[in-house]
């Protein structure tokens, strides 16, 4: 069974929404651009099984802060941190928690739509986040 965790009802819902938006915006604007690009990054770093668990209808495998840093790199993490208004250390931790959930929510059918852009996914998720926060 697929585990989907909502972060919007918690005390940190607004900051989590800001962080989710920052992750998708930065990753969508970079060379990754698509979910397929993000998958390729993870596969290239030996973490294909981890990201594929986020896409599949099975339980999401965890990802460590060290693995996030290895896949995304310091520059990307710094940009996400700046967008989310937090330190790189905090951002790395939040990315490790939230990225699996974001990929999970962007692939509700257990598969990637070819060419699905992260920015387009962000727009649909941000719309649903804003409704949840109201």
C-alpha positions as a printed NumPy array, in Angstrom:
array([[  0.   ,   0.   ,   0.   ],
       [  1.262,   3.456,  -0.868],
       [  2.046,   5.684,   2.087],
       [  1.21 ,   9.336,   1.546],
       [  1.934,  11.785,   4.294],
       [  0.39 ,  15.194,   4.412],
       [  2.474,  17.992,   5.862],
       [ -0.132,  20.696,   5.552],
       [ -2.185,  20.062,   8.659],
       [  0.815,  20.234,  10.947],
       [  2.108,  23.312,  12.765],
       [  4.793,  23.742,  10.122],
       [  2.326,  23.549,   7.249],
       [  3.064,  27.016,   5.873],
       [  6.836,  26.559,   6.048],
       [  6.511,  23.057,   4.57 ],
       [  4.437,  24.468,   1.722],
       [  7.13 ,  27.112,   1.152],
       [  9.813,  24.431,   1.195],
       [  7.903,  22.171,  -1.211],
       [  7.41 ,  25.1  ,  -3.551],
       [ 11.139,  25.974,  -3.353],
       [ 12.171,  22.376,  -4.102],
       [  9.943,  22.118,  -7.167],
       [ 10.769,  25.6  ,  -8.417],
       [ 14.537,  25.138,  -8.178],
       [ 14.561,  21.607,  -9.559],
       [ 12.138,  22.582, -12.316],
       [ 14.263,  25.546, -13.378],
       [ 17.475,  23.572, -13.51 ],
       [ 18.711,  21.157, -16.137],
       [ 16.634,  18.422, -14.505],
       [ 13.4  ,  20.084, -15.575],
       [ 11.394,  16.894, -15.558],
       [ 10.719,  14.013, -13.238],
       [ 12.631,  11.837, -15.675],
       [ 15.653,  14.131, -15.216],
       [ 15.392,  13.825, -11.458],
       [ 15.154,  10.044, -11.741],
       [ 18.237,  10.054, -13.974],
       [ 20.145,  12.04 , -11.33 ],
       [ 19.261,   9.501,  -8.644],
       [ 20.012,   6.525, -10.901],
       [ 23.358,   8.068, -11.851],
       [ 24.299,   8.27 ,  -8.177],
       [ 23.276,   4.659,  -7.5  ],
       [ 19.934,   5.532,  -5.888],
       [ 17.54 ,   4.302,  -8.579],
       [ 15.842,   1.843,  -6.238],
       [ 15.171,   4.64 ,  -3.736],
       [ 13.533,   7.068,  -6.177],
       [ 11.642,   4.289,  -7.924],
       [ 10.043,   3.423,  -4.57 ],
       [  8.675,   6.981,  -4.43 ],
       [  7.075,   6.528,  -7.844],
       [  5.715,   3.027,  -7.274],
       [  2.556,   2.317,  -5.269],
       [  4.728,   0.717,  -2.56 ],
       [  6.042,   2.375,   0.6  ],
       [  8.592,   5.136,   0.029],
       [ 12.17 ,   4.24 ,   0.918],
       [ 13.911,   6.917,   2.987],
       [ 16.747,   9.033,   1.643],
       [ 19.501,  10.417,   3.859],
       [ 20.77 ,  13.98 ,   3.974],
       [ 24.147,  12.722,   2.675],
       [ 22.414,  11.068,  -0.289],
       [ 20.445,  14.25 ,  -1.047],
       [ 23.681,  16.253,  -1.002],
       [ 25.35 ,  13.713,  -3.306],
       [ 22.5  ,  13.78 ,  -5.834],
       [ 21.58 ,  17.469,  -5.831],
       [ 24.907,  19.092,  -4.929],
       [ 25.658,  22.075,  -2.719],
       [ 24.67 ,  24.722,  -5.258],
       [ 21.162,  23.322,  -5.738],
       [ 20.666,  22.87 ,  -2.005],
       [ 21.851,  26.446,  -1.399],
       [ 19.327,  27.751,  -3.948],
       [ 16.492,  25.763,  -2.378],
       [ 17.544,  27.009,   1.075],
       [ 17.542,  30.607,  -0.149],
       [ 14.1  ,  30.23 ,  -1.755],
       [ 12.704,  28.63 ,   1.427],
       [ 14.427,  31.173,   3.703],
       [ 16.38 ,  28.671,   5.803],
       [ 19.919,  27.411,   6.297],
       [ 21.471,  24.841,   3.946],
       [ 21.574,  22.355,   6.814],
       [ 17.855,  22.813,   7.52 ],
       [ 17.074,  22.676,   3.809],
       [ 19.002,  19.428,   3.329],
       [ 17.04 ,  17.824,   6.146],
       [ 13.721,  19.088,   4.809],
       [ 14.522,  17.972,   1.253],
       [ 15.28 ,  14.453,   2.535],
       [ 11.859,  14.389,   4.208],
       [  9.755,  16.188,   1.604],
       [ 11.204,  15.13 ,  -1.764],
       [  9.982,  11.525,  -1.466],
       [  6.497,  12.827,  -0.648],
       [  6.553,  15.293,  -3.547],
       [  7.617,  12.674,  -6.085],
       [  4.993,  10.341,  -4.632],
       [  2.264,  12.967,  -5.075],
       [  3.448,  13.853,  -8.594],
       [  3.125,  10.196,  -9.645],
       [ -0.27 ,   9.124,  -8.269],
       [ -0.646,   6.372, -10.858],
       [  2.699,   4.845,  -9.945],
       [  4.314,   6.076, -13.142],
       [  5.812,   9.19 , -14.702],
       [  3.982,  10.854, -17.539],
       [  6.609,  11.255, -20.295],
       [  8.033,  14.761, -20.248],
       [  6.152,  15.756, -17.093],
       [  7.714,  19.051, -16.11 ],
       [  8.432,  19.704, -12.447],
       [  7.223,  23.289, -12.802],
       [  3.881,  22.103, -14.168],
       [  3.666,  19.64 , -11.306],
       [  4.52 ,  22.443,  -8.92 ],
       [  1.669,  24.571, -10.223],
       [ -0.875,  21.83 ,  -9.62 ],
       [  0.553,  20.952,  -6.199],
       [  0.814,  24.589,  -5.1  ],
       [ -2.819,  25.074,  -6.052],
       [ -3.829,  22.135,  -3.889],
       [ -1.51 ,  23.325,  -1.073],
       [ -3.091,  26.77 ,  -1.094],
       [ -6.553,  25.214,  -0.817],
       [ -5.37 ,  23.075,   2.115],
       [ -3.938,  26.115,   3.914],
       [ -7.11 ,  28.213,   3.622]])
